[in-house]
Amino acid sequence: MNEIPVYETPVAAAVACAEALRSLIEDALAERSVARVAVSGGSTPRLMFDALSAMPLDWKRIDWFWVDERCVPPSDEQSNYAMTARHLFTPAGVPAERIHRVRGELPPAEALEQYLAEIEQVFQTDFPEFDVVQLGLGADAHTASLFPGEPLIEEIGGVAAAVYVRKLEQWRITLLPEALFSARARLVLVTGEDKAEALRRITSEPLEPRRLPGQLLLSQQALSHFFLDRAAAAGLE
């Protein structure tokens, strides 16, 4: 976590993350003619999506996936897809055929099967290499939908899984660590005072990702780029 810029406000951190994402997408488009991105949900990325939607990009050549999704219909207020559509896809005019959502309205096992099949169809391989994944950090130190104590944190070789989050009484579909580590770049947007303790813990406590899944973001083998506001960074040395 050394030499990571800290932005004064959540908006400033979100705009900086959006600019980094735009740059990485443009690099991918220049090198490979398409870009493949996996984004996170929750409340934190909304400001980033608002900023990104106003930036000039060739939206017809960008495929969008999700790091994780709640098993709810796409019209549900909890749907990560619905939030992304409101704040990014609709204002930017992203073509529907470039949006590869998790079908959370289906039973979890079926939703997972269809998501894996769509990933394989787009990437033409059963193991994807995303150009960018955008991640966050929960107040309990979870990332993606990998919560403390989840055995799949130690999974080797898997792309995605259906997980039951007991404390939320909810099924979710999530990418697994190896798929996250295989991406060409990882951007981590963390804002708000409720994230300060989680950031302090993942950076200062012994390395135990199963207890503190956010420590996956600190891997030296697959570096992540952090974007923090001052409130979230309050507990860092």
Secondary structure as UniProt FT lines:
FT   TURN            2..3
FT   STRAND          6..7
FT   HELIX           10..32
FT   STRAND          35..39
FT   TURN            44..45
FT   HELIX           46..53
FT   HELIX           59..61
FT   STRAND          62..66
FT   STRAND          68..70
FT   TURN            74..75
FT   TURN            77..78
FT   HELIX           80..84
FT   HELIX           85..89
FT   HELIX           90..92
FT   HELIX           96..98
FT   TURN            104..105
FT   HELIX           108..123
FT   STRAND          132..135
FT   TURN            139..140
FT   TURN            144..145
FT   TURN            148..149
FT   HELIX           151..154
FT   STRAND          160..165
FT   HELIX           166..168
FT   STRAND          170..175
FT   HELIX           177..181
FT   STRAND          186..190
FT   HELIX           193..195
FT   HELIX           196..204
FT   TURN            209..211
FT   HELIX           213..218
FT   STRAND          224..229
FT   TURN            230..231
FT   HELIX           232..235
//
